[in-house]
Amino acid sequence: MPSRHIAANAANFAYQAKQNRVSTFSAIAQQSRIFMRRNRLLTISG
């Protein structure tokens, strides 16, 4: 019983870590997209 619980915790932790990595990546991608858009606007106006 305890070993099954530990395995479930490990699987849950791995899932959470994957979700965090995905959300972090999407946040970085969103930031870089905004940055690129801002650079493009500056280039056009400059």
N, C-alpha and C positions, 0 to 999 in steps of 0.2 A: 504493500500500500504506500509507504512513504516514498519508495523509489519511483513509483508511477507519478506521484505528486511532484517530485523533483523534475522528472522528465517533462511534465506538463509546464512547470515553471520555466524550464530552459527553452521549450518551444515558444512559449508566450514571450519570453525575453527576446528571442531571436526575431520574432515577428515584429515586436515593438521597435527593435533596432532597425529593421528593414524599413518600417514605416517612417521612422525619424530620418533615415538617410534619404528616402524619396522626398519627404517634405523639405528637407534642407536643400536638396538638389533643385527642386522646383522653385524654392525661394531665391536661390542663387541665379537660376535662369531668368526669373522674373526681374531681379535687380539688374542683371546685365542687359536685358531687353530694354528696360527703362533707360539705362545708361547709353545704349546704342542710339535710341531714339533721340535723346537729349543731344548727343554728339552730332547726329545728322541735322537736327534743327540749328545747332550752332554753326555747322558748316554751311548750311543754306543761307542763313542770315549773315554770316561773315563774308 
